[in-house]
Structures are given as C-alpha cells and as structure tokens.
Amino acid sequence: MPRCCAELLCLLRLSEVALADPEPEAGLCAMAGELARLATVSWVRVALAEDGRQLRDIVHAGHQRAPAGRARAMAIVRAMAEQAIVQGTDPAAAPDDSWAVVPILVGERALGVLEVGLRSAPPLDAWSEHVLWAATDLMALLLLGRRGETATGRDGELRLTRRQRDVLFELVERGASNEEIADRLGLSARTVKIHLQAAYRRLGVRSRGEAIRLVLTRHAGWLASERERRQNPATARATSRSRSEDHS
C-alpha cells in the first residue's frame, strides 16, 4: 500500500476512535497502537501534563520503547513551550533512527505530548508533519470530551483543538466555505466539516451563523489574538508562554 494511503487510513481509524468517545487512556492506547502500525514508525509514546508541569506516561506502543536522554527531555520542554514539532536523533540508536515530539494543543495550552520514533533521519517532510498534527488534534478532541471543560476557560480563552481553532478562525474571519477552508489549510472538506462540528458542539451552537455571531459578540478578544498569532507567530508564542507562567 502506498505510504500516503496507509497514513490516511490511519488518520481515519484515529478519528473513529475519537468520535467513539472511549475512556481517555483506552482511547489513547488505541490511537498509539494505530500509529505504531505505520511502516515509518518504530515506537509511539503519549504523555499528559499533570499539575500544569509534570508529564505522566500514558501509553507506549511499537516494537521498542522510547529512548531516555537529556536531548529528548529538552525537546519535550521545547515542543510544549513553542507549540511546535521538535525533531532529533538518538545517538545510541541506529544512525537512521530519529524521533519527533508533537504537543497536544488545546487553545494556547499543551495538554501533553505525542512522541514518535521514525525510521528515517530528520527533517520531516510537510506531509509527515501534517499527519502528526492531525493525530494530536484527534487526541486533543478525545481528551476534551472527557475533561468536563466548557469551551471557554476562566481566562476567556477558547479551549479548542489546534484544527478546531484554525477552521473556526477561517469561518469567522473570512466567511469561508468548507471547501475554501480545506484549500487554505491543506485538508479535505470532510475533515473540515468534522472539526467544525466538534467546535460547534463545544461552543453550544448548531450552525455556521450561530458560531460566527457568538465569536463576534462574545469572543472578539480571541479573534484578535488569532489574527496576531497568524501575523506574528513568534510574538504569539511568547505571549502564550507568559500566560502559562502566570497561571502556574
């Protein structure tokens, strides 16, 4: 099976797990197992943040365990702080074995990390990065379903997954159709529809019009911060880190 087809089928199975709304650890275990079946992956580890700082291992999957080491530990810290994929190579492993750390994001907050052992040297190509971000978005969706949180936190921040945030912004800011949002974000229209429906459910609305009105009337600050994040990503990351420190 071609690589892209295998990864698309994997993401489809991950979405089925998320939408089935299992218990978090069981769901994350199932998701990690699906990712570990990919030919390009050697191991998978998922860890969640507790008390805002400490990470607790939830599940390992694959033919080998995640290697320990200062470089990987620092990569985890960096991925959560910068809200970006961080890649590296384990010197103790085979020369072509590498890993990637992807934060599991909800709004401006990292719930934890997905770590993936890769059977090729970094850097990842754009498609591989898209697959990993999609996987963490689905993990965030699974976790949101069980945490009993509303879409709006005490600080007024909209607590949505990364992709829910992206598609909602495109909808409100540009009035874009699902097809137009898909083109801008490099997704399928079906995937956009799934993310929008999940965002509507968390916002307590039922339609595009209701979602637009709610954001414009009650979450104008969120909309402004999203504009800033897209215009100046470095400034937005610094602001996010400052907020995280203030809430610690």
C-alpha positions as CSV (number, residue, x, y, z in Angstrom):
1,M,0.0,0.0,0.0
2,P,1.4,3.5,-0.9
3,R,2.6,5.4,2.2
4,C,0.1,8.2,1.9
5,C,-2.8,5.8,1.6
6,A,-1.6,3.9,4.7
7,E,-1.4,7.2,6.7
8,L,-4.8,8.4,5.5
9,L,-6.3,5.1,6.7
10,C,-4.5,5.5,10.0
11,L,-6.0,9.0,10.5
12,L,-9.4,7.7,9.6
13,R,-9.1,5.0,12.3
14,L,-7.9,7.6,14.8
15,S,-11.0,9.8,14.0
16,E,-13.2,6.8,14.6
17,V,-11.6,6.2,18.0
18,A,-12.0,9.9,19.0
19,L,-15.7,10.0,17.9
20,A,-16.5,6.8,19.8
21,D,-15.6,8.8,23.0
22,P,-13.9,6.0,24.9
23,E,-12.2,6.5,28.3
24,P,-9.1,8.6,27.7
25,E,-6.4,6.1,28.5
26,A,-8.1,3.4,26.5
27,G,-8.6,5.8,23.6
28,L,-5.0,7.0,23.6
29,C,-3.8,3.4,23.8
30,A,-5.8,2.6,20.7
31,M,-4.6,5.6,18.9
32,A,-0.9,4.9,19.7
33,G,-1.4,1.4,18.5
34,E,-2.7,2.6,15.2
35,L,0.2,5.0,14.7
36,A,2.7,2.2,15.6
37,R,1.4,0.1,12.8
38,L,2.7,2.6,10.2
39,A,5.8,1.3,8.3
40,T,7.6,4.7,9.0
41,V,7.1,4.4,12.8
42,S,9.1,2.4,15.3
43,W,7.6,3.4,18.6
44,V,4.9,5.7,20.0
45,R,4.7,7.3,23.4
46,V,1.9,9.6,24.8
47,A,2.4,11.6,28.0
48,L,-0.1,14.0,29.6
49,A,0.7,17.1,31.8
50,E,-0.4,16.9,35.4
51,D,-0.5,20.0,37.7
52,G,0.5,22.1,34.7
53,R,4.1,20.9,34.7
54,Q,4.8,17.2,35.3
55,L,4.3,14.7,32.4
56,R,2.8,11.3,33.1
57,D,3.3,8.5,30.7
58,I,0.0,7.1,29.4
59,V,1.0,4.5,26.9
60,H,3.9,3.1,24.9
61,A,3.4,1.2,21.6
62,G,5.6,-0.3,19.0
63,H,8.5,-2.7,18.7
64,Q,10.8,-0.7,21.0
65,R,10.4,1.7,23.9
66,A,11.2,5.4,23.6
67,P,14.8,6.1,24.5
68,A,15.7,8.1,27.5
69,G,18.1,11.0,27.4
70,R,18.6,14.7,28.1
71,A,18.2,15.7,24.4
72,R,14.7,14.2,24.2
73,A,13.7,15.6,27.5
74,M,14.7,19.1,26.4
75,A,12.9,18.5,23.1
76,I,9.7,17.8,25.1
77,V,10.0,21.0,27.0
78,R,10.7,23.0,23.8
79,A,7.8,21.4,21.9
80,M,5.4,22.4,24.7
81,A,6.7,25.9,25.1
82,E,7.0,26.7,21.4
83,Q,3.9,24.8,20.4
84,A,5.8,23.3,17.5
85,I,7.1,19.9,16.3
86,V,10.7,19.2,17.6
87,Q,12.8,16.6,15.9
88,G,16.0,14.8,16.8
89,T,18.2,11.7,16.5
90,D,19.1,9.3,19.3
91,P,23.0,8.8,19.1
92,A,22.7,5.5,20.9
93,A,20.3,4.0,18.3
94,A,20.8,3.2,14.7
95,P,22.0,6.2,12.6
96,D,18.8,6.5,10.7
97,D,16.5,6.3,13.8
98,S,15.0,9.6,14.8
99,W,12.1,10.9,16.8
100,A,9.6,13.8,16.7
101,V,7.8,15.4,19.6
102,V,4.4,17.0,18.9
103,P,2.5,19.0,21.6
104,I,-1.2,18.1,22.1
105,L,-2.7,21.5,22.0
106,V,-6.0,23.0,23.2
107,G,-6.1,26.7,22.5
108,E,-2.9,28.2,23.9
109,R,-2.3,25.2,26.3
110,A,-0.4,22.0,25.8
111,L,-2.2,19.0,27.4
112,G,0.8,16.8,26.8
113,V,2.9,15.4,24.0
114,L,2.9,12.7,21.3
115,E,6.4,11.2,20.7
116,V,7.0,9.1,17.6
117,G,10.1,7.1,16.7
118,L,10.8,7.5,13.0
119,R,12.6,5.1,10.7
120,S,14.3,7.9,8.8
121,A,16.5,10.9,9.6
122,P,15.0,14.3,10.2
123,P,13.7,16.7,8.9
124,L,10.2,15.5,8.4
125,D,8.5,16.5,5.1
126,A,5.4,18.6,5.1
127,W,3.1,15.6,4.7
128,S,4.5,13.8,7.7
129,E,4.2,16.9,9.8
130,H,0.5,17.2,8.7
131,V,-0.1,13.6,9.7
132,L,1.4,14.1,13.2
133,W,-0.5,17.4,13.8
134,A,-3.8,15.7,12.7
135,A,-3.1,12.8,15.1
136,T,-2.5,15.2,18.1
137,D,-5.7,17.2,17.1
138,L,-7.7,14.0,17.4
139,M,-6.0,13.1,20.7
140,A,-7.0,16.6,22.0
141,L,-10.5,16.0,20.8
142,L,-10.7,12.8,22.7
143,L,-9.3,14.4,25.9
144,L,-11.7,17.4,25.7
145,G,-14.7,15.0,25.5
146,R,-13.9,13.7,29.0
147,R,-12.5,16.6,30.9
148,G,-15.8,18.2,31.6
149,E,-14.5,21.6,30.4
150,T,-16.5,24.2,28.7
151,A,-15.2,25.8,25.5
152,T,-14.4,29.0,27.4
153,G,-11.9,29.0,30.2
154,R,-11.8,31.3,33.2
155,D,-9.3,33.5,31.3
156,G,-11.8,33.9,28.4
157,E,-9.6,31.7,26.1
158,L,-11.4,29.5,23.7
159,R,-10.2,26.0,24.5
160,L,-10.4,24.2,21.2
161,T,-8.0,21.9,19.4
162,R,-5.5,23.3,17.0
163,R,-7.5,22.4,14.0
164,Q,-10.8,23.5,15.5
165,R,-9.2,26.9,16.2
166,D,-7.9,27.1,12.6
167,V,-11.2,26.2,10.9
168,L,-13.3,28.4,13.2
169,F,-11.0,31.4,12.5
170,E,-11.3,30.9,8.7
171,L,-15.1,30.6,9.1
172,V,-15.5,33.8,11.2
173,E,-12.7,35.9,9.7
174,R,-13.4,35.2,6.0
175,G,-16.8,33.6,5.9
176,A,-15.2,30.8,4.0
177,S,-17.0,27.7,2.8
178,N,-15.8,24.2,3.9
179,E,-14.1,23.8,0.5
180,E,-12.3,27.1,0.8
181,I,-11.2,26.3,4.3
182,A,-9.9,23.0,3.1
183,D,-7.9,24.6,0.4
184,R,-6.3,27.1,2.7
185,L,-5.4,24.5,5.4
186,G,-4.5,21.6,3.1
187,L,-7.3,19.4,4.4
188,S,-10.2,17.6,2.9
189,A,-13.7,19.2,3.0
190,R,-14.9,16.2,5.1
191,T,-12.2,16.8,7.7
192,V,-13.1,20.5,7.9
193,K,-16.7,19.5,8.5
194,I,-15.7,17.2,11.3
195,H,-13.6,19.8,13.0
196,L,-16.3,22.5,12.6
197,Q,-19.0,20.2,14.1
198,A,-16.8,19.4,17.1
199,A,-16.2,23.2,17.6
200,Y,-19.9,23.9,17.4
201,R,-20.6,21.2,20.0
202,R,-18.1,22.7,22.4
203,L,-19.4,26.3,21.8
204,G,-23.0,25.2,22.2
205,V,-24.2,26.3,18.8
206,R,-25.7,24.4,15.9
207,S,-24.9,26.3,12.7
208,R,-22.3,28.4,11.0
209,G,-24.3,31.6,11.5
210,E,-24.6,30.9,15.3
211,A,-20.9,30.2,15.6
212,I,-20.0,33.5,13.7
213,R,-22.3,35.6,15.9
214,L,-21.1,34.0,19.1
215,V,-17.4,34.7,18.3
216,L,-18.0,38.2,17.1
217,T,-20.2,39.2,20.1
218,R,-18.6,37.3,22.9
219,H,-15.1,36.3,21.8
220,A,-13.7,39.3,19.9
221,G,-10.6,39.1,22.0
222,W,-9.9,35.6,20.9
223,L,-10.4,36.6,17.2
224,A,-7.9,39.5,17.7
225,S,-5.4,37.2,19.3
226,E,-5.8,34.7,16.4
227,R,-5.1,37.4,13.9
228,E,-2.0,38.3,15.8
229,R,-0.9,34.7,16.0
230,R,-1.0,34.4,12.3
231,Q,0.7,37.7,11.5
232,N,3.4,37.3,14.1
233,P,3.9,33.7,15.3
234,A,6.9,34.5,17.4
235,T,5.1,37.2,19.4
236,A,2.1,34.9,19.9
237,R,4.3,32.1,21.3
238,A,6.0,34.5,23.7
239,T,2.5,35.7,24.9
240,S,1.4,32.1,25.3
241,R,4.4,31.2,27.4
242,S,3.8,34.3,29.6
243,R,0.2,33.3,30.1
244,S,1.3,29.8,31.1
245,E,3.7,31.1,33.6
246,D,1.1,33.4,35.1
247,H,-1.3,30.5,35.5
248,S,1.3,28.2,37.1
